[in-house]
Structure formats: C-alpha cells, structure tokens
Amino acid sequence: MKVITLLSLGLLALALNSRADVLVYKSKILATETGGGTVLKTTYAGWLVMQADTGDYTYIYVNAKNKTFYTYTPTNCAIDYLDAGFGKSYMVISELTASGTYTFKGLEAYLATGTPSLWSAGKVLQHIGFEMIYGDTEDYLYEEKGTASFDSKTTQVHNAIDGDMDNTVSRLVNQLLLLGYTSS
C-alpha cells in the first residue's frame, strides 16, 4: 500500500509540475489595402504568441498611431518543418483563409525559454500574406509583409508565471489597456 501511495503522489507531483512553454515573438507588419480608388497603408507592431507544445498561436496587432489593437487566433493553420539540406531546416507557419493565405518562415534554432526545455523553432520569421475582401460595392486586396523576432525576455517572463498562451495574451492585452490602447 505504501508503494502505491508513494507512486500516486509521485505521479501527482509530476503532473502538477509539468507545464507547457509559450514562445513570444515581437512582430512588425506593414499592411496595404488596395481598392475603392485608394491605397491605405498601416503599420502594426505587436506579438505572435505561440503555445510551444501544441503549435496554437494568437496574433496581437497593435496600431500605435491610432492607439488601437486587436487579437486574432487562426483556426485553419499548420506549422511545418522543412529540411533545407546542409543541416538547416525551416519552420513554416501557414494559414489559409476563405480568400487568401498568410505565411511565416524562419530558420530553426534552439530557443531558450527560461525553462529546462529548449524549443526548436524559427528565431526570426519572415511574414507575407494576402487576402481578397469582397464588399457590396467594392473589392479590396489586403496584403501584409513583415517580420516576427523571438523575444527571449518576454518569453522567459511569461514562462516564469505559467507558460500558458491564453494567459500570456491576456497579460499583454492588459499592458496595452493600461497604456490607453483600445480594442478595435
């Protein structure tokens, strides 16, 4: 009986101490919307926050000029690893929407997250994307290009708290709200 109790307590302790890590990337994205007789360019900063063990991720787009932000969690996406030869591989995040596609691609590296785990993921991700927006009277082409760079400091801070993607996104959004940003 003592062995079963000790084994049960050991498994419980392992389960309570096992947790995932979050990877946080700082992003800089230039968005261009063309149509309706205009070309509108918007620069976004923000974050891409990824749950390292599942690959789920959320974007936080921040428009500093308008002091607005919005979050977006893709649902039709994939993360793939591509062998480029010569000992190099790339991480590719792709998202398919109803009328376009978005991609992040970066050379893999082992990323220190402030936990015992080293995660193999892109360190600097190049981003491109486009989508057609169909309106009642006008159609628009929405395009994005930019980068997302691994933010070791922010990653380590949030992994020290709980390593949870949803909680990390909430904390980053709360920081923006405290700075006077509004959700759009």
SEDREN-212951 format. One record per atom (N, C-alpha, C): x, y negated, z negated; residue in one letter. Coordinates in steps of 0.05 Angstrom, whole numbers, padded with zeros to 5 digits, always signed. Each point is the difference from the previous one (the first is absolute). Layout:
XYZa ...
END
This chain:
+00016+00024+00000m -00016-00024+00000m +00017-00025+00000m +00022+00000-00015k +00018-00023-00001k +00012-00005+00028k +00006+00021+00014v +00012-00004+00027v -00020-00013+00019v -00025+00009-00001i -00021-00012+00017i -00005-00029-00008i +00000-00006-00025t -00004-00027-00009t +00023-00018+00009t +00025+00009-00004l +00023-00015+00009l +00000-00004+00030l -00007+00021+00015l -00001-00002+00029l -00021-00020+00008l -00023+00001-00012s -00022-00019+00006s +00008-00028-00006s +00013-00004-00023l +00009-00027-00007l +00021-00010+00020l +00018+00018+00008g +00021-00008+00019g -00013-00008+00027g -00019+00016+00010l -00013-00007+00025l -00016-00026-00002l -00013-00005-00023l -00014-00025-00004l +00019-00024+00000l +00023+00003-00014a +00020-00021+00000a +00010-00006+00028a +00005+00021+00015l +00009-00003+00028l -00020-00015+00017l -00025+00008-00003a -00022-00013+00015a -00003-00029-00007a +00003-00006-00026l -00003-00028-00009l +00024-00017+00009l +00023+00012+00003n +00024-00015+00008n +00004-00001+00030n -00014+00017+00015s +00002+00001+00029s -00017-00022+00011s +00012-00016+00017r -00014-00021+00013r +00013-00006+00027r -00015-00014+00015a +00010-00007+00027a +00015-00026-00001a +00013-00006+00022d +00014-00025+00003d -00014-00017+00021d +00003-00026-00002v -00010-00018+00020v +00024-00013+00014v -00003-00005+00026l +00020-00014+00015l -00012-00027+00008l +00014-00022-00006v -00011-00026+00007v +00019-00013+00020v -00012-00010+00022y +00014-00013+00021y -00010-00029+00002y +00019-00019+00003k -00008-00028+00006k -00003-00002+00030k -00022-00012+00008s -00006-00002+00029s -00001-00029+00009s +00009-00004+00025k -00003-00025+00014k -00011+00007+00028k -00024-00011+00005i -00014+00007+00025i -00010-00025+00014i +00005-00001+00026l -00011-00021+00017l -00024+00012+00015l -00023-00012-00004a -00024+00009+00014a -00008-00020+00021a -00008+00010+00023t -00008-00017+00022t -00028+00009+00010t -00019-00018+00001e -00026+00006+00010e -00005-00017+00026e -00004+00014+00022t -00003-00013+00026t -00028+00006+00011t -00014-00022+00008g -00026+00003+00012g -00017-00024-00006g -00022-00002+00014g -00018-00023-00005g +00012-00026+00007g +00020+00000+00018g +00013-00025+00008g +00022-00010-00019g +00007+00016-00020t +00020-00008-00020t +00020+00022-00005t +00023-00008-00012v +00020+00019-00011v +00005-00010-00028v -00007+00017-00020l +00003-00006-00028l +00022+00017-00012l +00020-00013-00012k +00022+00015-00013k -00002-00004-00030k +00003+00022-00014t +00000-00001-00030t +00023+00016-00010t +00014-00011-00020t +00022+00015-00013t -00010+00010-00027t +00005+00026-00004y -00007+00013-00025y +00025+00010-00014y +00001-00003-00026a +00019+00013-00016a -00016+00021-00015a +00012+00013-00020g -00016+00019-00016g +00015+00025-00005g -00015+00022-00003w +00011+00025-00007w -00013+00023+00014w +00015+00021+00004l -00011+00026+00007l +00007+00018-00024l -00021+00011-00013v +00004+00016-00024v -00008+00029+00007v +00019+00018-00005m -00004+00028+00007m +00003+00019-00024m -00018+00019-00002q +00002+00021-00019q +00019+00020+00012q +00024+00004-00012a +00021+00015+00013a -00007+00030+00003a -00015+00011-00018d -00005+00029+00002d -00023+00007+00019d -00018-00019+00006t -00022+00006+00018t +00002-00014+00027t +00015-00022+00001g +00002-00016+00025g -00023-00020+00003g -00019+00000-00019d -00021-00021+00001d +00013-00027-00003d -00012-00020+00013y +00011-00027-00003y -00021-00021+00004y +00006-00024-00010t -00017-00023+00002t +00017-00024+00008t -00011-00016+00018y +00013-00026+00007y -00012-00022-00017y +00017-00019-00008i -00009-00025-00012i +00010-00022+00019i -00018-00012+00014y +00007-00022+00018y -00003-00026-00015y +00020-00017+00000v +00000-00026-00014v +00004-00023+00020v -00019-00018+00001n +00003-00024+00017n +00007-00023-00019n +00025-00007-00002a +00009-00021-00019a -00011-00027+00008a -00003-00005+00026k -00010-00026+00010k -00028-00005-00010k -00017+00020+00001n -00028-00003-00009n -00005+00009-00029n +00021+00010-00013k -00001+00011-00027k -00023+00021-00002k +00000+00018+00020t -00019+00022+00001t +00015+00027+00003t -00014+00021-00007f +00011+00027+00004f -00023+00020+00005f +00007+00022+00011y -00019+00022+00001y +00015+00026-00001y -00013+00021-00009t +00012+00027-00002t -00015+00018+00020t +00015+00019+00010y -00011+00019+00019y +00013+00027-00004y -00016+00021-00004t +00010+00027-00002t -00009+00016+00024t +00019+00007+00017p -00006+00016+00024p -00012+00027-00006p -00017+00010+00017t -00011+00027-00004t +00007+00019+00023t +00007-00010+00023n +00006+00017+00022n +00030-00004+00007n +00017+00012-00017c +00029-00006+00003c +00016+00026-00006c +00025-00002+00007a +00019+00023-00004a +00027-00011-00005a +00016+00016-00014i +00028-00006-00004i +00016+00024+00010i +00018-00006+00019d +00016+00021+00012d +00029-00006-00002d +00016+00021+00001y +00029-00002-00001y +00012+00011+00026y +00016-00016+00014l +00010+00007+00026l +00030+00003-00001l +00010+00023+00011d +00028+00005+00002d +00011-00015+00024d +00018-00018-00005a +00012-00016+00021a +00027+00011+00009a +00009+00022-00012g +00026+00011+00006g +00022-00014-00015g +00023+00011+00002f +00024-00011-00013f -00004-00006-00030f -00017+00017-00013g -00004-00003-00029g -00019-00022-00007g -00014-00012+00019k -00018-00022-00006k -00029+00009+00004k -00017-00010-00017s -00029+00004+00003s -00015-00025-00006s -00024-00002+00011y -00016-00024-00003y -00026+00008-00014y -00010-00018-00017m -00027+00002-00011m -00018-00018+00018m -00022+00012+00008v -00019-00015+00016v -00028+00001-00013v -00011-00023-00005i -00027-00003-00011i -00018-00009+00023i -00019+00015+00008s -00018-00008+00022s -00029+00000-00009s -00014-00020+00010e -00028-00003-00007e -00016-00004+00026e -00021+00015+00003l -00017-00002+00024l -00026-00012-00009l -00008-00022+00013t -00026-00013-00006t -00018+00006+00024t -00025-00010-00002a -00019+00004+00022a +00009-00012+00026a +00016-00021-00001s +00008-00013+00025s +00029-00009+00001s +00017+00014-00015g +00029-00007+00000g +00016+00019-00017g +00025-00007-00003t +00019+00016-00016t +00021-00018-00013t +00009+00008-00023y +00021-00014-00015y +00021+00020-00008y +00026-00008+00000t +00022+00018-00006t +00022-00015-00016t +00010+00014-00020f +00025-00008-00014f +00020+00022+00006f +00025-00007+00006k +00021+00019+00005k +00026-00009-00012k +00014+00018-00015g +00025-00007-00012g +00018+00023-00005g +00026-00005+00001l +00020+00021-00005l -00002+00009-00028l +00000+00026-00004e -00003+00011-00027e +00025-00005-00017e -00005-00003-00026a +00021-00003-00020a -00011+00012-00026a +00017+00007-00019y -00009+00008-00026y -00004-00025-00017y -00025-00004-00009l -00007-00025-00014l -00002+00005-00030l +00014-00016-00015a +00000+00001-00029a -00025-00014-00010a -00017+00014-00015t -00025-00011-00009t -00002-00006-00030t +00023+00004-00014g -00001-00004-00029g -00009+00024-00015g -00004+00022+00014t -00007+00026-00012t +00021+00020+00008t -00002+00024-00011p +00020+00021+00008p -00002+00008+00030p -00022-00006+00013s -00003+00008+00028s +00012-00020+00019s +00015+00010+00020l +00009-00016+00023l -00019+00007+00022l -00013-00019+00012w -00019+00005+00022w +00013-00007+00027w -00003+00018+00019s +00010-00004+00027s -00021-00014+00016s +00005-00025+00007a -00020-00017+00014a +00015-00022+00014a -00014-00013+00018g +00012-00023+00014g +00007-00022-00019g +00023-00012+00003k +00008-00022-00018k -00009-00027+00011k +00004-00004+00026v -00011-00023+00014v -00017+00010+00023v -00025-00008+00000l -00019+00010+00020l -00007-00022+00020l +00002+00006+00025q -00008-00018+00022q -00030+00005+00005q -00015-00022+00003h -00029+00003+00003h -00009-00012+00026h -00018+00015+00014i -00014-00011+00023i -00029+00011-00001i -00018-00015+00012g -00027+00009+00001g -00018-00018+00017g -00021+00012+00009f -00019-00016+00015f -00028+00012-00003f -00020-00017+00006e -00027+00009-00002e -00018-00019+00016e -00018+00011+00015m -00020-00016+00014m -00023-00005-00019m -00009-00025-00001i -00023-00007-00016i -00022-00009+00019i -00022+00015+00000y -00021-00006+00019y -00022-00016-00014y -00006-00024+00011g -00020-00017-00012g -00025-00001+00017g -00020-00015-00009d -00024-00003+00015d +00004-00016+00026d +00017-00020-00002t +00004-00017+00024t +00029+00000+00009t +00019+00005-00017e +00029+00000+00007e +00013+00025-00011e +00021+00009+00014d +00017+00021-00009d +00027-00012-00007d +00014+00013-00020y +00025-00010-00009y +00020+00023-00001y +00025-00006+00005l +00022+00019-00005l +00015-00009-00025l +00001+00017-00020y +00014-00005-00025y +00025+00016+00001y +00023-00014-00005e +00026+00014+00001e +00016-00007-00025e +00016+00019-00010e +00017-00004-00023e +00028+00010+00007e +00020-00015-00011k +00028+00010+00001k +00014-00011-00025k +00019+00016-00010g +00014-00009-00024g +00016+00022-00012g +00006-00003-00026t +00017+00019-00015t -00012+00005-00028t +00007+00022-00011a -00005+00006-00028a +00025+00011-00011a +00011-00012-00021s +00025+00008-00012s -00004+00011-00028s +00013+00022-00006f -00003+00013-00026f +00008-00020-00022f -00018-00004-00019d +00004-00018-00022d +00007+00017-00025d +00025+00004-00005s +00009+00018-00021s -00009-00011-00028s +00003-00026-00004k -00006-00011-00026k -00030+00003-00007k -00017-00008+00019t -00029+00003-00005t -00008+00029-00003t +00012+00017+00017t -00006+00029-00002t +00007+00010-00028t +00023-00007-00010q +00009+00011-00026q -00017-00011-00023q -00008-00025+00002v -00018-00012-00020v -00026+00016-00002v -00012+00005+00023h -00026+00013+00000h +00002+00030-00006h +00022+00012+00007n +00004+00028-00008n +00005+00003-00030n +00012-00021-00012a +00004+00001-00029a -00027-00002-00015a -00020-00013+00013i -00026-00003-00013i -00016+00026+00003i -00005+00008+00026d -00016+00025+00003d +00004+00014+00027d +00013-00013+00020g +00005+00012+00025g -00025+00006+00017g -00022-00014-00005d -00025+00005+00014d -00005-00022+00020d -00007+00008+00025m -00004-00019+00022m -00023-00019-00006m -00023+00010-00008d -00023-00017-00004d +00005-00020-00023d +00013+00009-00021n +00007-00019-00022n +00020-00020+00008n +00020+00008+00017t +00020-00019+00010t -00013-00021+00017t -00018+00008+00018v -00014-00019+00017v -00016-00020-00018v -00014+00011-00020s -00015-00018-00018s +00018-00020-00014s +00023+00009-00009r +00018-00019-00014r +00011-00021+00019r +00007+00008+00025l +00010-00020+00019l -00022-00020+00008l -00025+00010+00003v -00023-00018+00006v -00004-00019-00024v +00002+00010-00024n -00004-00017-00024n +00021-00022-00001n +00025+00006+00009q +00021-00020+00001q -00008-00023+00020q -00011+00009+00022l -00009-00021+00020l -00023-00016-00011l -00019+00012-00013l -00023-00015-00012l +00010-00020-00021l +00020+00008-00016l +00011-00018-00020l +00014-00024+00013l +00010+00004+00025l +00013-00022+00015l -00019-00017+00015l -00026+00006-00002g -00020-00016+00013g -00009+00009+00027g +00008+00024+00008y -00008+00011+00026y -00029+00011-00003y -00014+00000+00023t -00027+00012+00000t -00001+00022+00020t -00018+00019-00005s -00004+00023+00018s -00016-00009+00024s +00008+00008+00024s -00015-00008+00024s -00013+00024+00014s 
END
